[in-house]
Amino acid sequence: MDEKKILAILVLGTMMGALDSTVVLLALPSLTEGLATNLSSSIWVILAYILVLAVTTTQFGRIGDIFGRSRMFNAGFAIFTIGSALCGLSPNITFLNFFRIIQAVGGALLTATSGAIVADVYAPDRRGHAYGYISMGWSAGAMLGIVVGGILTTFFGWRYIFYINVPIGIIAVILGLRYLKDNPKVSSKIDILGMALLGTGLSFISLGSVDFASQGAAFFNELMVVFGFAVIILFILWERRTSTPMLNFNAFKSRVLTASILSSLFQSLGYFSVTFIIIMYLQGIRGLNPLDASVLLAPGYIASAFLGPYMGKLSDRIGARVLATVGIGLMCITVILYLLITTTTSLYFILIATFISGIGISMFFPANSSAVMSNASHDHYGSISGLLRTTSSIGTLGSYVILITAATIGVSRSVAFQVFVGTSNLVGGVSLDFLSGLKAALVVCFILLVISGMLSALRGKENRAKIAKESRKA
């Protein structure tokens, strides 16, 4: 197998997923107007995608173990491409939200299996470098989404943010079928009941949380969250009893693997909000349009994309603990800097802070991902890779809940949503109330990042060379 070509295909898949996450945000006002709908309906174009990723990636990772990870990755590209075309053709918001679910299924297959394919192709002492390129792909895709989304929406219309995926996806499927070869398949049965329990539990928790963020506390959304956690407990009890579990809990005897996955969860919970808090600050308080506000974050994306491969290579030599923990520390410093902003803070201050965060991200993600996959058994690469993506998606969703809940301390939810998508900005005393809400969210983010950093520091020391030697023997 040609490692460079395989890695290029995986990076392309990562870029497409990242591009689609930021490009939709910028197009939401245009999309809402073009389909003659309201914000409470169109916001689900974003949320439906996140929900599907949170619910399905662990299951899809396990399916990749059984039926072939490369086969599932290629299927993901095909489904993602078809879903993108259907999104562009949507006649109304109902169809668009449904087609986004189809697109998200493809995206979930891509993200659940890409990390496992890296582990199949690269030895443990070389995986950090590969994950560095994956991280670079994500940062570059997110940045391109900002620029491309602004250009396409402005000059061609919102439908083209989906159409652009079609030719890229067709090329990627052709390349994937040619160069990606399947791993030795695991002889096992699909844990249908386990998949159903986990999917049901995560769905109720996610839907209840989103409803809480959108509507406020209510008996119905609280009941959904409680029921979801109850089903998750049933899932754990079932997985410990069945002979063919979708999640092998023996894998969590590894202190490095367990701490790395939990660190990823709290990092996602704590840091996804930060980017959008600053976008809401720039749009709602400083009056910038969505494109200009997002471009101010470009230094962070550029730093992350450029440094990712080098930091990944460094993690292969020294392990993940120091590098990932320092990365979290830099994200904490960024949050502290953002807590100092006022209604008149220089925009150059924002540029410096985003650059620091980009360095931190470039250190954390390649090191942490390689730590997870280097300490997972080969038979469970897919399920562990899927679990890592699931925790990240859950963190993203939870971070959204934190953001909207805190942002509505000083303004109504409808106003907060309008600022979130760039259709409104605030003036006068309301701006100060809104800023206090954003800073409350930043305090929560800081606490969550500190927990992530502590987990990262306590994960234990790795010996990648020893792990690689044992892997080659196996």
Backbone hydrogen bonds, N-H to C=O, Kabsch-Sander energy under -0.5 kcal/mol:
donor,donor_aa,acceptor,acceptor_aa,energy
3,E,1,M,-0.9
6,I,2,D,-2.3
7,L,3,E,-2.8
8,A,4,K,-2.2
9,I,5,K,-2.0
10,L,6,I,-2.2
11,V,7,L,-2.7
12,L,8,A,-2.2
13,G,9,I,-2.1
14,T,10,L,-2.1
15,M,11,V,-2.8
16,M,12,L,-2.2
17,G,13,G,-2.0
18,A,14,T,-2.5
19,L,15,M,-3.0
20,D,16,M,-2.1
21,S,17,G,-1.0
22,T,18,A,-1.5
23,V,19,L,-2.6
24,V,20,D,-1.0
25,L,21,S,-0.6
26,L,22,T,-1.5
27,A,23,V,-1.2
28,L,24,V,-0.9
28,L,25,L,-0.8
31,L,27,A,-2.9
32,T,28,L,-2.8
33,E,29,P,-2.1
34,G,30,S,-2.8
35,L,31,L,-2.0
36,A,33,E,-1.1
37,T,32,T,-2.2
41,S,38,N,-0.9
42,S,38,N,-2.2
43,I,39,L,-2.2
44,W,41,S,-1.1
45,V,42,S,-2.0
46,I,43,I,-1.2
47,L,43,I,-2.0
48,A,44,W,-2.4
50,I,46,I,-1.7
51,L,47,L,-2.8
52,V,48,A,-2.1
53,L,49,Y,-1.9
54,A,50,I,-2.4
55,V,51,L,-2.1
56,T,52,V,-2.4
57,T,53,L,-1.5
60,F,56,T,-2.8
61,G,57,T,-2.2
62,R,58,T,-1.8
63,I,59,Q,-2.2
64,G,60,F,-2.0
65,D,61,G,-1.5
66,I,62,R,-1.6
67,F,63,I,-3.1
68,G,64,G,-1.8
72,M,68,G,-1.9
73,F,69,R,-2.3
74,N,70,S,-2.6
75,A,71,R,-2.1
76,G,72,M,-2.2
77,F,73,F,-2.0
78,A,74,N,-2.1
79,I,75,A,-2.7
80,F,76,G,-2.8
81,T,77,F,-2.2
82,I,78,A,-2.4
83,G,79,I,-3.0
84,S,80,F,-2.0
85,A,81,T,-2.1
86,L,82,I,-2.3
87,C,83,G,-2.3
88,G,84,S,-2.1
89,L,85,A,-1.2
90,S,87,C,-1.2
96,L,92,N,-2.1
97,N,93,I,-2.6
98,F,94,T,-1.9
99,F,95,F,-2.9
100,R,96,L,-2.0
101,I,97,N,-1.1
102,I,98,F,-1.4
103,Q,99,F,-2.5
104,A,100,R,-2.5
105,V,101,I,-1.9
106,G,102,I,-1.6
107,G,103,Q,-2.2
108,A,104,A,-2.8
109,L,105,V,-2.0
110,L,106,G,-2.0
111,T,107,G,-2.6
112,A,108,A,-2.5
113,T,109,L,-1.3
114,S,110,L,-1.9
115,G,111,T,-0.7
117,I,113,T,-2.2
118,V,114,S,-1.9
119,A,115,G,-1.7
120,D,116,A,-1.8
121,V,117,I,-2.1
122,Y,118,V,-2.9
126,R,123,A,-2.5
127,R,123,A,-0.8
130,A,126,R,-1.2
131,Y,127,R,-3.1
132,G,128,G,-1.7
133,Y,129,H,-1.3
134,I,130,A,-1.8
135,S,131,Y,-2.6
136,M,132,G,-2.1
137,G,133,Y,-2.4
138,W,134,I,-2.0
139,S,135,S,-2.4
140,A,136,M,-2.8
141,G,137,G,-2.5
142,A,138,W,-2.5
143,M,139,S,-2.2
144,L,140,A,-2.7
145,G,141,G,-2.4
146,I,142,A,-1.4
147,V,143,M,-1.8
148,V,144,L,-3.6
149,G,145,G,-2.0
150,G,146,I,-1.6
151,I,147,V,-2.3
152,L,148,V,-3.2
153,T,149,G,-2.3
154,T,150,G,-1.8
155,F,151,I,-2.6
156,F,152,L,-2.4
157,G,152,L,-2.2
160,Y,157,G,-1.3
161,I,158,W,-1.6
162,F,159,R,-1.3
163,Y,159,R,-1.8
164,I,160,Y,-1.7
165,N,162,F,-1.3
166,V,163,Y,-1.4
168,I,164,I,-0.8
169,G,165,N,-2.9
170,I,166,V,-2.3
171,I,167,P,-2.0
172,A,168,I,-2.4
173,V,169,G,-2.4
174,I,170,I,-1.9
175,L,171,I,-2.4
176,G,172,A,-2.8
177,L,173,V,-2.5
178,R,174,I,-1.3
179,Y,175,L,-2.7
180,L,176,G,-2.1
181,K,179,Y,-0.5
186,V,65,D,-2.4
188,S,186,V,-1.3
192,I,190,I,-1.7
195,M,191,D,-2.6
196,A,192,I,-2.5
197,L,193,L,-2.7
198,L,194,G,-2.7
199,G,195,M,-2.6
200,T,196,A,-2.4
201,G,197,L,-2.7
202,L,198,L,-2.7
203,S,199,G,-2.1
204,F,200,T,-2.3
205,I,201,G,-2.2
206,S,202,L,-2.7
207,L,203,S,-2.9
208,G,204,F,-2.4
209,S,205,I,-2.2
210,V,206,S,-2.6
211,D,207,L,-2.3
212,F,208,G,-2.1
213,A,209,S,-2.4
214,S,210,V,-2.3
215,Q,211,D,-3.1
216,G,211,D,-0.6
216,G,212,F,-2.0
222,E,218,A,-2.2
223,L,219,F,-2.4
224,M,220,F,-2.0
225,V,221,N,-1.9
226,V,222,E,-2.3
227,F,223,L,-2.7
228,G,224,M,-2.4
229,F,225,V,-2.2
230,A,226,V,-2.0
231,V,227,F,-2.1
232,I,228,G,-1.9
233,I,229,F,-1.9
234,L,230,A,-1.8
235,F,231,V,-2.3
236,I,232,I,-2.2
237,L,233,I,-2.3
238,W,234,L,-2.5
239,E,235,F,-2.8
240,R,236,I,-1.6
241,R,237,L,-0.6
241,R,238,W,-1.3
242,T,238,W,-2.5
249,F,247,L,-1.0
251,A,248,N,-1.7
252,F,249,F,-1.1
253,K,250,N,-1.8
254,S,251,A,-1.5
255,R,253,K,-0.7
258,T,254,S,-2.4
259,A,255,R,-2.4
260,S,256,V,-2.1
261,I,257,L,-2.2
262,L,258,T,-2.3
263,S,259,A,-2.3
264,S,260,S,-2.0
265,L,261,I,-2.0
266,F,262,L,-2.3
267,Q,263,S,-2.2
268,S,264,S,-2.3
269,L,265,L,-2.4
270,G,266,F,-2.2
271,Y,267,Q,-2.2
272,F,268,S,-1.6
275,T,271,Y,-1.0
276,F,272,F,-1.0
277,I,273,S,-2.8
278,I,274,V,-2.1
279,I,275,T,-1.9
280,M,276,F,-2.5
281,Y,277,I,-2.1
282,L,278,I,-2.7
283,Q,279,I,-2.6
284,G,280,M,-3.0
285,I,280,M,-0.6
285,I,281,Y,-1.7
286,R,281,Y,-1.8
287,G,283,Q,-0.6
288,L,282,L,-2.5
293,A,289,N,-2.6
294,S,290,P,-2.3
295,V,291,L,-2.4
296,L,292,D,-1.2
297,L,294,S,-1.6
298,A,295,V,-1.8
300,G,297,L,-1.0
301,Y,297,L,-1.2
302,I,298,A,-2.9
303,A,299,P,-2.5
304,S,300,G,-2.3
305,A,301,Y,-2.7
306,F,302,I,-2.5
307,L,303,A,-2.4
308,G,304,S,-1.8
311,M,307,L,-2.7
312,G,308,G,-2.5
313,K,309,P,-2.1
314,L,310,Y,-2.0
315,S,311,M,-2.1
316,D,312,G,-1.2
317,R,313,K,-0.8
317,R,314,L,-0.7
318,I,314,L,-2.3
319,G,315,S,-2.0
324,A,320,A,-2.9
325,T,321,R,-1.9
326,V,322,V,-2.4
327,G,323,L,-2.1
328,I,324,A,-2.1
329,G,325,T,-2.2
330,L,326,V,-2.2
331,M,327,G,-1.7
332,C,328,I,-2.3
333,I,329,G,-2.1
334,T,330,L,-2.0
335,V,331,M,-2.1
336,I,332,C,-2.2
337,L,333,I,-2.3
338,Y,334,T,-2.3
339,L,335,V,-1.8
340,L,336,I,-0.5
340,L,337,L,-1.2
341,I,338,Y,-1.4
345,T,342,T,-0.9
349,F,346,S,-1.0
350,I,346,S,-0.8
351,L,347,L,-1.8
352,I,348,Y,-2.1
353,A,349,F,-2.2
354,T,350,I,-2.6
355,F,351,L,-1.8
356,I,352,I,-2.0
357,S,353,A,-2.1
358,G,354,T,-2.1
359,I,355,F,-1.7
360,G,356,I,-2.0
361,I,357,S,-2.6
362,S,358,G,-2.1
363,M,359,I,-1.2
364,F,360,G,-2.3
365,F,361,I,-1.8
367,A,363,M,-0.8
368,N,364,F,-3.0
369,S,365,F,-2.5
370,S,366,P,-2.1
371,A,367,A,-1.8
372,V,368,N,-2.0
373,M,369,S,-2.4
374,S,370,S,-2.2
375,N,371,A,-0.8
375,N,372,V,-0.7
376,A,373,M,-1.0
380,H,377,S,-1.6
381,Y,378,H,-1.4
384,I,380,H,-2.5
385,S,381,Y,-2.8
386,G,382,G,-2.8
387,L,383,S,-2.2
388,L,384,I,-2.4
389,R,385,S,-1.9
390,T,386,G,-2.5
391,T,387,L,-2.7
392,S,388,L,-1.6
393,S,389,R,-2.4
394,I,390,T,-2.9
395,G,391,T,-2.3
396,T,392,S,-2.3
397,L,393,S,-2.5
398,G,394,I,-2.9
399,S,395,G,-2.5
400,Y,396,T,-1.8
401,V,397,L,-1.9
402,I,398,G,-2.3
403,L,399,S,-2.5
404,I,400,Y,-2.6
405,T,401,V,-2.3
406,A,402,I,-2.5
407,A,403,L,-2.6
408,T,404,I,-1.2
409,I,406,A,-1.6
410,G,407,A,-0.6
411,V,407,A,-0.6
416,A,412,S,-2.4
417,F,413,R,-2.6
418,Q,414,S,-1.8
419,V,415,V,-2.3
420,F,416,A,-2.4
421,V,417,F,-1.7
422,G,419,V,-1.0
423,T,418,Q,-2.8
424,S,418,Q,-0.9
426,L,284,G,-4.2
430,V,427,V,-0.9
431,S,428,G,-1.1
432,L,428,G,-0.7
433,D,429,G,-1.7
434,F,430,V,-2.7
435,L,431,S,-2.5
436,S,432,L,-1.9
437,G,433,D,-1.5
438,L,434,F,-2.2
439,K,435,L,-2.3
440,A,436,S,-1.7
441,A,437,G,-1.8
442,L,438,L,-1.9
443,V,439,K,-2.0
444,V,440,A,-1.7
445,C,441,A,-2.4
446,F,442,L,-2.5
447,I,443,V,-2.0
448,L,444,V,-2.2
449,L,445,C,-2.3
450,V,446,F,-2.2
451,I,447,I,-1.9
452,S,448,L,-2.1
453,G,449,L,-2.6
454,M,450,V,-2.4
455,L,451,I,-2.3
456,S,452,S,-2.3
457,A,453,G,-2.4
458,L,454,M,-1.7
459,R,456,S,-1.1
467,I,463,N,-2.3
468,A,464,R,-2.8
469,K,465,A,-2.1
470,E,466,K,-2.3
471,S,467,I,-2.4
472,R,468,A,-2.3
473,K,469,K,-1.8
474,A,470,E,-2.2
